[in-house]
Amino acid sequence: MSDTIINFRQARKKLARAEAERQAQENRIRYGQTKAEKQVRKAEEARRHRLHEAGRIEPDTDPNR
């Protein structure tokens, strides 16, 4: 027999935390983006927005026409 006393509640919580951390690490790898990737994505979105707005045709507001 082992001389170590085990608290099963603490052991279950420890296992649950380890599993949650493993899942979190897996999700970071699968879904995460590096800072550089986020900056590139944000710059590309800004460029697309500028191009879209540049093609906008303003309505004619001159009442004499």
N, C-alpha and C positions, 0 to 999 in steps of 0.2 A: 504494500500500500504506500501511497505517496503521503508525505508529511505536510504537503501544501494544501491549505484549505482554499477552495474555489467558490466564489460567489457567482452563482449561475446568472443572476440578473446583470451583474457587471460584465460577465463574459459575453452574454448575448449582445449587450450594448456595444462592447468593443468590436465584436464581429460585424454588427450592423454599420458602425462607423467606418470600418475598413472596407466593407462592400460599397458604401456610399462614396468613399474617396476613390475607389477603383473606377466606379461608374462615372464620377466627375472627371477623372483624368481621361477616360475614354472619350467623353463628350468634348473635352477641350481639344483633343486631337482631331476629332471628327468635324466639329462645327466651329472651332475657334479660328480667329484671324489674327495675324501678327499686326503690330502697329503700322508697319509699312504697307501691308495689304489694305488696312482700313483707310490710310491716307490716299492711296492710289484710287480706291473705290470712290472716296468722297470727291477727289479732284475730277474723276471721270463723270460723276453725276453733275457736278457744277458745270463742266464743259458742255454736257448734253443740254442742260437747262439754258445756258447762254445761247447755244445754237438754235434751240427751239424758240426762244424769245426773239432772236434776231430775224427769224422768218415771219414774225407776226405782222399782219397788215392792220394798221390803225384805221378805224372808221373815219370817213370824211366828215369833219365837223364844220366845214365852211358852209354857211347857209346861203351864199350867193351862187352856188353851183347847182 
